[in-house]
Amino acid sequence: MVEEGDSVSRGQLIAQLDSEEAQAQFKLAEANFQRARARLQQAEAEVLGEDHEISPDISGTQANPTQADTGLLRFGDPLENSHQLQGALDAKIEEYPSTKAPESPLPQLDGMIAKTHEVEAAKAAMQQMEALRDLARLRLDCTDIRSPWDGIVSERLAEEGEVLVAGRPILRLVDPKRLYVRVTLDEYDTQRIRKGQSALITIDAFPEETVQGKVYRISPVVSGGKMEARTFTVKVSLERNPPLKGGMSADVEIVVSELRGVLFVPSLAVVEKEARHFALVVEASRVRWRPIQIGESNRDHIQVKSGLAPGTQVVLNPDLRKLKDGQRVRIEASSMKDDVRT
């Protein structure tokens, strides 16, 4: 049996179940098939013998009446007088009854029909035994577990000599060339996600690298218990594979729309209060709360449809307990970049 971390190729033997019982069942099925085939050959030989015995009898039955009829037909030869005609006629009449037909071959034909039925029954029995033999061979072949594709053994779930039940996995196999990211989304997003949409994937182990991907499978159902959030699953393929390992975590941003030439601010600049959205802006060294109308958003930015003008300075992650509307503030040089951008 293979070990964790082993590379395997498609069709390679990776585990073997105890095959002693399966081998015995196959040998029994093979013997039954051979016996059924021999019985069929015997039945076919018997039918062939019956056919040879019946054919001469049928020919003889057809020939004798012809000979008798031929004798009567020859009576048409010219004779000298009526006395000769009568004498010849009497002789032919006496000769004809002695030429009687042989015994009818019908009983032998009935026997041949019965033998033919035996052949058909033997053929059906052989086909049945052949199917049982093929089934036994299939069960024997199933004791050899082979890799369905090229991959790496990521986890071994059974030990040698262990008793297994049907359906229990014995190892996990991953294909490093076919890695994907499984994403759980809120049911609110079901109408916005489509197959083929682009995605930006950031692997936690490689935070400086962004990998392109595409949505290729969407769960048809929404899951979640009575008191749990309702979510659905999306699978995203990777257009190229950095040196990843199965089980790594990642952040996925699915692109549902692309906006150009719009106003947007950092997500940390938007505050929600009483179902309304606000931004804390800086005007003449004082902070002011501005109600805004937002649009599309991603992990880092939020579109602003109204309430702000390009170039307006906003406060990131404002402390609502300390900052009050109209309070005087001083802007540090490092914070000048946190403004509204287009």
C-alpha positions in Angstrom: 0.0 0.0 0.0 1.2 3.5 -0.9 2.3 6.0 1.8 1.4 9.7 2.3 3.3 11.9 0.0 3.9 9.2 -2.7 3.4 10.2 -6.3 1.2 7.8 -8.3 0.2 7.6 -11.9 -3.1 6.7 -13.5 -3.8 3.0 -13.3 -1.1 2.3 -10.8 -1.9 -0.3 -8.1 -2.2 1.7 -4.8 -3.9 -0.9 -2.5 -5.0 -4.5 -2.6 -7.9 -6.1 -0.7 -7.9 -9.7 0.5 -8.8 -11.7 -2.7 -8.9 -15.3 -1.5 -12.7 -15.5 -1.4 -13.0 -13.7 -4.7 -10.5 -16.0 -6.4 -12.4 -19.1 -5.2 -15.7 -17.7 -6.5 -14.1 -17.0 -9.9 -12.8 -20.6 -10.1 -16.2 -22.0 -9.3 -17.9 -19.7 -11.9 -15.3 -20.7 -14.5 -15.9 -24.4 -13.8 -19.6 -24.0 -14.1 -19.2 -22.2 -17.4 -16.9 -24.9 -18.8 -19.4 -27.6 -17.8 -22.3 -25.7 -19.4 -20.3 -25.3 -22.6 -19.5 -29.0 -22.7 -23.2 -29.9 -22.2 -24.1 -27.6 -25.2 -21.5 -29.3 -27.4 -22.9 -32.7 -26.5 -26.5 -31.6 -27.2 -25.4 -30.2 -30.6 -23.7 -33.5 -31.5 -26.8 -35.5 -30.6 -28.9 -33.3 -32.9 -26.4 -33.8 -35.7 -26.6 -37.6 -35.3 -30.4 -37.6 -35.3 -30.3 -35.7 -38.6 -28.1 -38.3 -40.3 -30.4 -41.1 -39.2 -33.6 -39.5 -40.4 -32.5 -38.3 -43.8 -32.2 -41.9 -45.5 -35.6 -42.9 -44.2 -37.2 -39.8 -45.7 -35.5 -40.5 -49.0 -36.6 -44.1 -49.1 -40.2 -43.1 -48.3 -40.2 -40.8 -51.3 -38.6 -43.3 -53.7 -40.9 -46.4 -53.3 -44.1 -44.8 -54.5 -42.3 -43.4 -57.4 -41.1 -46.9 -58.4 -44.7 -48.3 -58.1 -46.1 -45.4 -60.0 -43.5 -45.9 -62.7 -44.5 -49.6 -63.1 -48.1 -48.6 -63.7 -47.2 -45.9 -66.1 -45.2 -48.4 -68.2 -48.4 -50.4 -68.7 -49.1 -48.0 -71.6 -46.9 -50.1 -73.8 -48.6 -51.5 -77.0 -50.1 -55.1 -76.7 -51.4 -57.5 -79.3 -54.9 -58.1 -78.0 -57.3 -57.6 -75.1 -56.4 -60.9 -73.5 -52.9 -59.8 -73.2 -54.1 -56.4 -71.9 -56.1 -58.0 -69.1 -53.4 -60.4 -68.1 -50.8 -57.7 -67.9 -53.2 -55.5 -65.9 -53.9 -58.3 -63.4 -50.1 -58.8 -63.0 -49.5 -55.1 -62.3 -52.3 -54.9 -59.8 -50.9 -57.9 -57.9 -47.4 -56.4 -58.0 -48.4 -52.9 -56.6 -49.7 -53.8 -53.1 -46.4 -55.6 -52.4 -44.7 -52.2 -52.9 -45.9 -50.6 -49.6 -44.4 -47.5 -48.1 -41.9 -47.9 -45.3 -42.6 -47.0 -41.7 -43.4 -43.2 -41.1 -40.4 -41.2 -39.9 -42.6 -38.8 -37.8 -41.6 -40.2 -34.4 -37.9 -39.7 -35.2 -38.8 -36.1 -36.3 -40.4 -35.5 -32.9 -37.3 -36.7 -31.2 -35.1 -34.4 -33.3 -37.3 -31.4 -32.3 -36.9 -32.4 -28.7 -33.2 -32.5 -29.1 -33.2 -29.1 -30.7 -35.0 -27.7 -27.7 -32.4 -29.3 -25.5 -29.7 -27.4 -27.5 -31.5 -24.1 -27.0 -31.8 -24.8 -23.2 -28.1 -25.7 -23.0 -27.2 -22.6 -24.9 -29.2 -20.4 -22.5 -27.6 -22.2 -19.5 -24.1 -21.6 -20.9 -24.8 -17.9 -21.4 -26.0 -17.7 -17.8 -22.9 -19.3 -16.5 -20.8 -17.0 -18.7 -22.5 -13.9 -17.2 -21.9 -15.3 -13.7 -18.2 -15.9 -14.6 -17.8 -12.3 -15.8 -19.4 -11.0 -12.6 -17.0 -13.1 -10.5 -14.1 -11.8 -12.6 -15.3 -8.2 -12.0 -15.4 -8.8 -8.2 -11.9 -10.3 -8.3 -10.6 -7.3 -10.3 -12.2 -4.9 -7.7 -9.8 -6.3 -5.1 -7.1 -4.4 -6.9 -7.5 -0.6 -6.2 -5.9 1.5 -8.8 -5.3 5.3 -9.1 -7.9 7.1 -11.2 -5.5 9.8 -12.2 -2.0 11.1 -11.7 -1.6 12.6 -8.3 -0.1 12.6 -4.8 -1.4 10.7 -1.8 -2.4 13.4 0.7 -3.7 11.2 3.4 -3.8 7.4 4.2 -7.0 6.4 6.1 -6.4 2.6 6.5 -3.7 0.3 7.7 -2.6 -3.1 6.3 -4.7 -5.9 7.7 -7.5 -3.7 8.8 -11.1 -4.9 8.3 -13.0 -2.4 6.1 -16.6 -1.9 5.4 -18.1 -1.0 1.9 -17.9 2.6 1.1 -15.1 3.6 3.6 -12.3 5.6 2.0 -8.8 4.2 2.4 -6.8 7.2 1.2 -7.1 10.7 -0.2 -5.5 11.5 -3.6 -5.0 15.1 -4.9 -4.0 16.3 -8.3 -1.7 19.3 -7.9 -2.5 20.3 -11.4 -6.3 20.5 -10.7 -6.4 22.5 -7.5 -9.4 24.7 -6.9 -10.7 27.0 -4.2 -14.0 26.2 -2.4 -15.8 29.5 -1.5 -18.7 29.8 0.8 -21.0 32.8 0.0 -24.1 34.3 1.6 -27.4 33.4 0.0 -27.8 37.1 -0.7 -25.2 36.8 -3.5 -26.9 33.9 -5.4 -28.3 36.2 -8.1 -25.0 37.8 -8.7 -22.7 34.8 -9.2 -22.4 33.2 -12.6 -20.2 30.5 -14.2 -17.2 32.0 -16.0 -16.9 35.1 -13.8 -13.3 36.1 -13.1 -11.9 35.9 -9.6 -8.9 37.3 -7.8 -7.3 34.9 -5.4 -4.9 35.7 -2.6 -3.3 32.8 -0.9 -2.5 33.4 2.8 0.9 31.7 2.4 1.7 34.1 -0.5 0.1 37.4 0.5 2.1 39.4 -2.0 0.9 37.3 -5.0 -2.6 37.5 -6.6 -3.7 34.5 -8.8 -6.4 34.8 -11.5 -9.2 32.3 -11.4 -12.7 31.6 -12.8 -16.0 30.4 -11.3 -16.6 26.9 -12.8 -19.1 25.3 -10.4 -22.0 26.7 -8.3 -23.9 24.7 -5.8 -27.5 24.3 -6.8 -28.8 24.4 -3.2 -28.4 26.7 -0.2 -27.4 25.0 3.0 -27.5 25.9 6.6 -29.4 24.8 9.7 -32.4 26.5 11.3 -30.3 28.9 13.4 -27.4 29.1 11.0 -26.6 31.5 8.2 -27.8 30.3 4.8 -24.9 29.9 2.4 -24.0 28.3 -0.9 -20.7 26.9 -2.2 -18.8 28.1 -5.3 -15.7 26.4 -6.8 -13.1 28.6 -8.4 -10.4 27.2 -10.7 -6.8 28.6 -10.8 -5.5 29.8 -14.1 -2.0 29.0 -12.9 -0.7 27.1 -9.9 1.9 28.6 -7.7 3.6 26.0 -5.3 0.4 25.3 -3.4 -0.7 22.4 -1.2 -4.2 21.1 -0.7 -5.9 22.5 2.3 -4.4 25.9 2.2 -6.6 28.9 2.9 -7.2 31.8 0.5 -9.2 35.0 0.0 -11.3 35.1 -3.1 -12.8 38.2 -4.7 -15.3 37.4 -7.5 -15.7 40.1 -10.1 -19.5 40.5 -10.6 -19.2 43.9 -12.5 -16.5 46.3 -13.6 -17.0 50.1 -13.1 -14.8 52.7 -14.7 -14.8 56.5 -14.1 -16.7 56.3 -10.9 -16.1 57.8 -7.4 -15.0 55.4 -4.7 -13.5 55.5 -1.2 -11.7 53.0 1.0 -14.1 50.6 2.7 -12.8 51.7 6.1 -14.1 55.3 5.5 -17.8 54.3 5.4 -19.8 54.0 8.6 -23.3 52.6 8.7 -25.8 54.1 11.3 -29.5 53.4 11.4 -29.5 51.9 7.9 -27.8 54.9 6.5 -24.2 55.3 5.3 -21.9 58.2 6.3 -18.3 59.3 5.8 -16.3 61.5 8.1 -14.7 64.2 6.0 -12.2 66.9 6.8 -13.1 70.6 6.0 -11.1 73.5 7.2 -9.3 71.4 9.9 -12.7 70.2 11.2 -14.4 66.8 10.7 -18.0 66.7 9.4 -20.3 63.7 9.0 -21.6 63.4 5.5 -24.5 61.2 4.5 -23.6 59.3 1.3 -25.2 56.9 -1.1 -23.1 53.9 -1.9 -23.1 51.5 -4.9 -21.0 48.5 -5.8 -18.2 47.4 -3.4 -15.3 45.0 -3.1 -13.1 44.0 -0.2 -11.1 47.3 -0.3 -13.3 50.0 -1.9 -16.9 51.2 -2.0 -18.5 53.2 -4.8 -20.0 56.5 -3.8 -22.9 57.6 -5.9 -23.6 60.9 -4.1 -22.6 62.9 -1.1 -18.9 63.4 -1.8 -16.8 65.2 -4.4 -13.5 64.0 -5.9 -10.5 65.1 -3.8 -12.4 65.3 -0.5 -10.4 64.0 2.4 -12.0 61.3 4.5 -11.1 59.7 7.8 -10.4 56.0 7.8 -11.8 53.8 10.5 -13.1 56.8 12.6 -13.4 56.5 16.4 -17.1 57.3 16.9 -16.6 57.8 20.6 -13.9 60.4 20.3 -14.7 62.2 17.0 -17.7 64.5 17.0 -19.1 66.5 14.2 -17.3 69.8 14.0 -14.3 68.7 16.1 -11.0 70.3 15.2 -8.3 67.9 13.9 -4.8 68.0 12.6 -3.9 66.0 9.5 -0.6 64.2 9.5 1.4 64.1 6.3 1.1 60.3 6.1 -2.6 60.5 6.1 -2.9 62.9 3.1 -3.3 60.0 0.7 -6.5 58.8 2.3 -8.9 60.9 0.3 -11.7 60.3 -2.2 -10.4 59.0 -5.5 -11.9 58.5 -9.0 
